[in-house]
Amino acid sequence: MAPKNRPKSRDVYVTNDSKGVSKRPSGSYSSSGGSGPSRGAMIGGGLSLPVIIIIILLNLLGGQAVSPSETLYQNDSANWAATPVSKPNTAVADGSRNKFTDIAGNGEDIITLMVYMCGTDLESRSSMATNDLKEMMDATLSDKINLLVYTGGCSRWQNSLVSSRVNQIYKVENGGLRCLVNDDGDKSLTSPDTLTSFIKWSAANYPANRYELIFWDHGGGSVSGYGYDEKHKNSGSMSLSGINTALKNSGISFDMIGFDACLMATAENALMLEHYGDYLVASEETEPGIGWYYTKWLNKLSKDTSMPTLDLAANIIDDYTSACQSYVPGQKTTLSVIDLAEFANTVPDRLNSFSQQVSGAINTDYASVSSARYHTREFAQSSRIDQVDLVNLAENMNSPEGEQLADVLKEAVKYNRTSSNMTNAYGVSIYFPQQRKDYVEAAADNYEDIGMDSDYTACIRAFASTQSQGQTTTSSQDISNIFYLLTGARSADSINSQNGSISGEELVWKTSEDGKKYISLSEDEWSSILSLDLSMYYDDGEGYFNLGLDNVFSFDDDGNLLGDIDRTWLAINGQPVCYYHTDTTETDEGYTITGYVPVLLNDQEANLIIVFDNEEPKGYIAGAQYCDAPTDTVSKSLTDLENGDRIDFICPYYNYNGQYEEDAFLGEPMIVSDNMRISNVDVGNGAIKALYRFTDIYDQHYWTEVLE
């Protein structure tokens, strides 16, 4: 039996229905630039003439429009598993400040709930904002709740009410939308001044004793922050420093601050927001496109406007995770609530001690820190934003400081729910560099602006610096090295000759007595290897298709890597595709392997998210994520693939000199249907060249000799 100190390979299931690798002529398909079919009902969009007339009359009479369309989700769906797995932790650590918000009780509280809705491409392409407005309108709201929505940032709203020309403010009431401010100018929603103005206007016109704020859009987490404005593409995102400025200038303290956006449940965000709110509700991971489900928790809050904030947050979390479980069961989901007062009281000192301990370990045992970081739950890994679960990281360091930090974090996160395929996600993440060291100084600038202690900044700088000392290969050099190997111009020994964990001469294939090719490394060398992937190049007679990276490999009983590759590659419904393995998570309960396939989905660039786990080892398509936002924020995933959607598989294509030529179409377009199947199939009659990529603790890549 092979030693356990090896990367994990996914299981391979081979079918005989291959369509083969072939390039469709680039001129055979012309993108129309359309957005493809949208999900769910639209407010006013595509309505019959009588209904349009009714809406116009209602607008003339009272400025209020009632949506006649059906709800996107049934409020009492039997498919929902809405029962909470536990109750929120209501205990608060000694020494925590009093909450900003005093709840009057007995249902006497007045609530002003502000939704800052930057519609962006989420709306213009997929009507996600319209769907959420519809969910808000489906709620039966108390007259003690003022639900205000600021709209903008979108080139085309998928309804007949909201303006694409100017920003507006709406009030949700009586099952409709009433326009309060018809023209607030064309201002960027990622500008702190725009947010400040909305908050001040809302508080002045709808004073309350409970203020809630929800950010709606893309999210990028610790470094890039919130939002992408489709109409003001050069305005970038609103960093945590920008959010800090906006909230400080507003002068309002919030009962709850929520992010219906990706990746915003971060330690940095929590420490910044503590000055302005009592609780943070946000997701560590990217959000599926359906986002929060608003109807049910708004109904419950309307029945009792004195509902404790933790109960409100738990209802939001339960409704969201249950909707995701029902409608997008394959997508990874997280949502948690953090007590900001307790977080600020208990976490900073423990985080400082942990940072100092890790900084010391980087100098004396870098390998242990790198291994802990690599095996920590990472979020949006394909986006390379280097955001990891802080509890998981702290525990992986196996130090007293790490255990103490993990303990206070678990107490400050009062309620946390995840999908079954999301392990080691405890409710709060942090930026820790590995893939993108160029983010370190941007993070450091943010940390200084929001008043975060310098010990953690010193820690991530030390890690990035030490990692860089062990690296000599850039991504462009990586491609050059591969083609040196493919053409035989240089050997694995020569291109892997830099100082690192393993030497090039050890990545030369040897032949056993029974004729099998193998590579043998020492156990110390294997302990420095964090991941192993197979790369395959298909020769169509004019150049090479780069089919990606897949964690497919095998070992002999002595733990040697075997070179027994076949001519198969990952396929969808028999069509070989370009596939990139991104991460593998293993726990005592099982494993999850994730990767993506680049495609055009209804003419738009996207990635199909592919998941393999112990429940579905053959794999499944968990959803799709668009990938064309020009900021570093991360798009919400699509809710799922719809029957009838069109997929064009794309794959990088190189000439024989190693020069990139195009992203070629692989095979014919595929129309989405039920039971899309993942398997490995034979790639076709062309020659193949394959090699393995080792990645070590310095994130350094090493390539084996080519197998043909």
N, C-alpha and C positions, 0 to 999 in steps of 0.2 A: 504493500500500500504506500502511495506517495505521501511524503510529509505534508503536514497541514499548513506549513508556512508558504502558501502559494496563493496567487490571485484566483478568484472564482470565475469559472467559465460558465456561460449560459448553456442550456441544453439545446441541441439542434434536432429539428424534425424535418426530414427530407421528403419532399413529394415529387412526383414525376410529371407535373403539369407546367413545365417551364416554357415561358414565352421567349427566353433568351435575351441577351444584352444586345440591343441595337439602337442606333441613333436615328431619331426621326429628323428629317431635314428641317433646319431652323425656319424656313419659309413656309412650312406646311400648316403652321398654326399661328394666327395673329391675335394677340391679346386685344380684347375689346375695351379693356379698362373698366369694365363693369364691376359692381360689388358683389355679384352673386346673389342667390336667394337669401333673404333675411328670415330670422326666426321670430315666431311669436306674432301677436297682434300688434298693429300699429295704430296710434291715436290719429284717426282721421285719414290716414294714408289709404288710398284705394277704396274709399267709401262710395256708396251709391249717391246719386244726386239728391234724393229726399233727405238722407242723413246729413249731407253737407249743408243743405238749406237749414235744417234744424240747428246745427252748430252755429251758423251765421246768425240766426235769430237769437239764440242764447247769448252770443257775444254782444249783440246789440242791446239786449235787455239788461244784462248784468255783468258782462265781461267774463262769463263762466261757460266753459265747455264741458260737456259730459261725454265720456267715451262710450260708444255703443258696442265696442268690440268685446269678445269673450276674454276671460282672464287667461293669462299665459299658464298659470298653475291653478289647480283646483285647491281651494283653501283646506279642504278636509280629505285630501288624497289618502287613500288607504295604503298607498305605497310608501308613505313617509314614515320613517322611524324617528318620530319627534321626541320620544321619551329621553330626557337627559340621562347621561351615564352616571352623573353625580350631581350634587348641588354646589353652588359657589361657596368658596371658603370665605366666610364673613369675618374671621379673626383678623386683627390688625396688630402689627408689631408695636411694642412700646416705643414711645419717642416719635412716632409718626405725627405729622401736623394734622390739625383738624381739617375736615373737608371744606372746600370753598362753598359748596352748596348746602343750604339748610332746607331739608324737605319738610314742608309744613304738616303733611299727613292728612288723613281722612278724605282723600280725593280732592283737596282744596288747591293743589299745586297747579300753577300755570306754567306751561312748557312752551318755549320757542325753540323749534328744531330747525336748524339751518343746514341745507344740503347744497354744497358747493359743487355743481355738476358741470365739469368740463367735458363736453360730449365727445370731442375728438373723433378719431377714426373708429372708435368703438361704436359710435352712433351712426356716422355717415356710411359705414360699411355694413354694420350688422344690427342696427337699431337697438343696441343694448340699453342706452339711456331711455329711449321711448318705452321699452319693456318695463324698466324700473319705475318710471313715472306712472305707468298703468297699474303696477302693483300698489303704489302709494294711493292712487285714486280708488282702488278697490277696497281700501280700508274704510271702516266707519269711524270717522274721527270725532273725538270730543271737542266741544267748543272751547275747552281749556288747552287745546293743542294748536299751536300756530306752526304749520309745516310749510316752510318757505324754501323755495328752490331757485338758486341763481344759475342761469343757463348761458352758455357761450362756448367758445373754443372749438366749434364744429362747422365744417364747410357745408354740410347738408343734413338737417334734422329730418328724420324719417317720419314726420307727422306734419299736419297742416297748421299747427299752432305756434310752435316755438320758432323764433326768427333765426335764420342763419346769417343775417346781415349784422345784427347788433345783439349785445347782451341784454338779458331781461331778468326780471324777478317775478316768480309765480307763487301763488298760495294754493295749496291743495285743500279743497273743501267740497263737501257735498258730492263726492264722486267725480269731481272735475277739477280743472285748473282755472284760476282767476288771475289775470295779468295785473300785477300791481305797479310794475315799472316797465313800460313798453319799450323804452330806448335808454339803455345805460351806456351807450357808446360801444365802440368796438375795441375793447381793452383786452389785453392778454390775461388769461386766467392763471398763468404761472407767475404773474407779477404780485408780490406781496401787497402792493397798494390796492389792487382789485379785491383781494380777500378782505383786507382791513375795512374797505368801504362797505362791503356787503354785511360784515358783522356789525359795524356801527349802525348802518341803516336798519337792520333787523331788530337790534336791541332798542333803538329809539322809537321805532314804529310799533313794535310788539314786545313791550317790556314783560318780563316774566321772572319768576324766582328760580326756574330751572332752564338753563341754556344747554343745548346739545348741538354739536357740530359734526357733520359728516363730509369728508372729502371723497369725491366720486371721480375716478379717472384711472389712468395708468399709475403705477408706483414703481420706484426704483430702490427703496430702502435707505440704508445708512448714508451712502455717498451721494446719490443723485436726487433722492427725495421724491417729491410728488409731481405728477402731472406732465402732460404734453398737450400744448394748444395747437390744434391742426391749422388754425388760421394765422397763427403767429409762430411759425416754425423756428424762427431764429431766437425766440425768447427763452429756449431751453426749458429745463424743469425748475420747480421751486425747491431749492435745497432746504435742509433742516434749518440752516441759518436764515433762509428766507421766510420759512414758516414761523420761526422764532420772532422775526421782525414784525410780521403781519399780526401775530397774536398779541405781542407786546403793545403795538400801536392801537389795537382795537380797544384795550382797556376792559375786556370782558373775561370773566372766569367761567369755565364750563364744567358742567356736571359730568359729561362724557364727550370725548373726542374720538370719532371713529373714522376709519379709512376703508371705504369700499373700493379698494385699490390693492395692488399686489405688494407684498414684501415689506410692509410698514410696521410690523410688530418687532421693532428693534430696540435694543438697549439704549442706543443713542437717541432715538426718537422719544422714548419714555423719559429719559433724563431731561431732555429739552422741554417736553410738554408738561412736566411736573409743575412748572411755574404758572400754568394756565388752566389746568384741568384736574379733575379727581380720578378719572378712569380713562384708559385707552383701550379701544376695541380694534383689533387689526389682525392681519394674517402674516405669518412667517413666510408662507409659500406664495407662488402666483395664484391668483384667484381664477377659477373657471369663469367663462364669459357670463354665466347667469348672475354672478355676483350675489349680493345680499338679496334675500327674499323679504320684502317689506310688509306685505299685507298682514300677516298673522301677528307679528310683534307690535305693529301699530294698533291693531285692534285691542290687544291686551293692555297696552299702555293707555289707550283711550278709556278703558273701563276703570282704570285706577291710575290717575296721574301722579299719585303719591307712591307708586311702585318703587321699591328700593333700586338704586342704580345697578347693583349687581344682578338683581333679577331681570331688569331690562336687558342688560348685556347678555345674560344667559339665554334669554328668549331669542335675541338676535343670533347668537351663536348656534343654538339648537335649530332654528329655522333654516339658517344658511347651510349647515352641514347636512341636515336632513334632505334639503332640496338637492344638494350636490350628490348625496348618496342615491337619490331616486333617479335623477336625470343625467348625471355624468359620473357614474359609479367608478370609472377607471381613472379619473383625474385625482391627483393628490390635492387634498384640501386641509387647511388649518384655519382656526380662528380662536383667539384668546382675548381675555380681558385682564389688564394689569392695573393694580392699585398704584397710582402714580405717587401718592403721598408715601406709602410704605416703600416703594421702589427707591425713591430718593433718600429715604431714611436708612435703609439697610444695605443697599447694593454698592454704592460708591466705595466704601472702605474695603469691602470684600473684593471688589473688582480690582482695586489698587494693589492689594496684597497678592492676588492671583497674577496680575500683570507683572509684578516684580519677580514672582517665582518663575513664571514662564520666561521672562527675559534672562534670568540666571541660567535656566535650563538650555536656552538657545546657545549660550556660550559654552556649556559643558557637555550637552547631550542633544544636539540639534535633531538627530534622528528620531528621538522619542517625541519631540514636539511636532515634527513633520508628520510622523505616523499618527499621532493623536488628531492633528488637523485633518489629515486625509480621511480618517475613519469617522469623522464627525458628520452628522447630517447637514448637507448643504442644500440650499434652496436656489431654484432657477439656475441650475448648474450649467445648462447649455448657454445661458446668457453671460456666464463668466463674471458675475458680480461679487463673488467671494463672500457670500453671506451664509453664516452657519449658526446652528442652534447653540446658544451660549451654555445651557445646562449640559448638553452632550459634550461640548468641548471641554468644559471644566471637569466633568467626571472622567473623560478620557485621559486627562493629564495625570490621574492617579496620585494626587498630592493633597495634603490637608487643606491647602488654600483653595484648591479646586472643589473639594467636597463642601467646604464652608460656603463658597460662592453659589454652588448648585443648590444648597439648602435654602438660602435666602431668596433666590430666584423663584424656586418652586412655591414659596410662601407668598411672594408678591404677585405671582400669576394666579388669580383667584378662580379662574375657570378656563378650561382649554379643551377643545375637541378637534379631532383630526379624522381623516378617512382611514380605513383599515390598512391601506398600503403606505401610510405615512408614519414611519417609526421614528423614535428618538427626536420628536418635535415637542418641546415642553412649553412653548408659548412665547419665547422671546429669543431673538437672534442678535447677531453682532457681525460687523465686518472684520474678517481676518484674512489677509492676503494669501493667495497661492497662485491663481491663474493670472491675475491682473495687478502686478506690482505698481503699475502707473497710477492706480487709484490711491496709493498710500498717502501722497502729499495732499491730494484733494480731501481725503478723509481727515488728515491732520488739520487742515485749514478749517474744515467744518467743526471739528472738535474744539478748536480754540474759540470759534465764534459762539458756540453754544455752552461754553464753560465746562466742558468735560475734562477730567483730570489728565495730567500729562503722562502718567505712568502707562496707560494703555497705548497712547501714541508712541511712546518709546519702545514698547513691546512689539508692535506691528512693524515699526521701522527696523528693529533688530532682526526680526524674522525675514523680512523682505531682503534686507542687505545680505544676510547669510545665505539665503536661497540663491541670490544673484551670483555670489562668489562661486557657487557650484555649477553655474550654468554658463555655457558658451554658445549654445545653438539657438539662433532665432528661428521664427517660423519660416522665413524665406530660405534660410540655410537648410531647414528641415526638408523642404521640397527639393532643393538642389541635391541634398544627400541621397534622397530616395532615387532620383533619376541617375545619379552616379552608380547606385547599386543596380538599378534596372538595366542600365546599358553596359555594366561591367567596367566602367571607366575607373572606378575606385572600389576598394574592398570595405567590408564592414570594419575591419581592423583599422583602416586609415581614417574613416569618418567618425569613428567612436574613440579616437585616440586621446580626447581631452581628459583632464583630470576629473574623475567622477566616481560613482559607486562601482562601476564595472568597466573593464577594459574591452576594446574592440575585438581583440583576438579571442575573447571568450564567447563572442556571438557568431562564431564561425561554426557551421554545421559539421558535426562529426558523424561517422557511420558505424553502427554497431555490427557485431558479428552476424546478426540475422538481417543485415541490410537496411535497418531503420536509421533515419537521420535524427540526431538529437543535439541539444545544447545543454551543457552541464555547468551549473553555478554552485558555489559554496553556499552553505546555509546563511552565513553572514551576508553574502551578496543578495540572496533571495530576501533577507529581512529588510534590505534597503529598497526593494522593488515594490512600488505601490500599485501599479496596474500593468496589465499586459493585454495588447490588442493585436488582432490580425488585420493587415491591410492587403487588399487585393486590387490588382490592375488588370484590366481586360483589354487586349489588343484586337482592334477590329480591322486591322490591315492598314489604317491610316494614322493611328495614334492610340492613346490610352484613355480609357474610362477609369477614373479613380473612384472605386466603389465604396470607399469609406474605411471605417474602423469598427471591428466587431470583437467582443471579448469571447472568442471561440478558440480553444486550445486544449491540449491534453498532455498528461505526464505519464512516465513509466513508473514502475514500482520504486525506483531510486530517486524519484523527484525530478528527473530530467525532462525538459520540454521536448516534445516530439514534433517532428516536422511532417506529420502524416496528414497534410491538408488534402481536401478533395476539391472538386471543381464546382462546389455549390456556394451560393451566397443568399443572403436574406432576400425574400420576395414577398410581395403582397398579391394575392390571387394569381400566383404563378409568374408575376412580372418582377424580375430582379430589380432592386432599387439601390440607390446610394443610402447608406445607413451609417450613423455615427453613434457609437456607445458613449454615454456621458457619465454615468455613475452606477455604482453597485453598493447596495446597503445590505448588510447581513446582521441578523440578530438571532437570539436563541429561538425565536418563533418562526423564522424563515428568512427570505431574502427578497429584494426588489432590484431588478436591473432595468435601467431606463436608457433610452436613446431616441434619436429622431431621424426622420426622413425628410429632406428638403423637397418641396413641391410648389407648384402653382395650384392654389385652391380657388376655383372659380376666378381664375386669372390673377389672383393676388399671391405674392410670395408668402409662404407659410412653412411651418414644420409640423409634420405628423408626429405626435408623441407616442412612442412604442414602449410598452411595459411588459416585462417577464417577471413572474413571481412564483412562489411555491404553490399558489392556488391555480394559476394559469401559466404553467411553464412554457407552453407553446407560444405565448405572447398574444397581445391584443393592442388595438389602436385606442389609446386613452382619450384622444382629442387632438386638436390642432391649435397652433399658436401663430398668429401673424408676426412678422419679423421685420417690418419696414418703418417703425417709428424712429425718427432721427435723433432722439435723445437717448440717454442711458436708462430711462425707465423701461419697465417690462410690461408688455401687453397682457391683458387678461386673455386666457385661453378661450377658444370657442366652446360653446356649450357641448357640442358634439358634432359629428359629421351627419349631414342630412342625406337621406336617400335622394339621388338625383344630382348631388354635388359633383362637379367635375374635378378630377385630379390629373395633373400632368407632372410626372416624376422628372426631376432635374438632377444632373450629375456633372461634376467638373470634368472637362475633357482637355487633354494635353497632347501636343505633338511629340514626336520622338526625341526632340531636343529638350524636352522638359518644360516647354513654354505653354502657359495656360492659353487656351484658345476660346473656350466658351462654356457656359452651363448648358449642356445639351439635353434635349428631351430623350428620356429612355422609353422606348416602345410607344404604344398608342395611348391616347387619353383613357382614363378609367372613370366610370360612373359609379358613385358610391351606392352600395346596396347592402342588404342585411348580410351578416356573417362574413365580413371581410376577413380573409384568412392569412395568417403569418406562417411562413415555412421557409426552408432552404430549398433552392432548386438549382439544377445545373445551369451555368451561365451561358452556355452555347459552344459553338465550334471554334471560336478564336482562342489564341494562346493566352494563358494567364501567367502572371508573375505575382508572387505573394511573399510577404515578409512580415515579421513581427516587430512591434514597437514596445520596448520596455520604458516605463516611466518611473524614475526613482524619487527619493525623498526631496531632492532639489527641484523637482518638476523638470528634470533633464530627460530628454528622449534619446534612446539608443535603438539602432536598427540592426536586425540580423541580416545575414546574407539572403539573397533572393532564392526562393523555391519556385521552380518552373514546372 
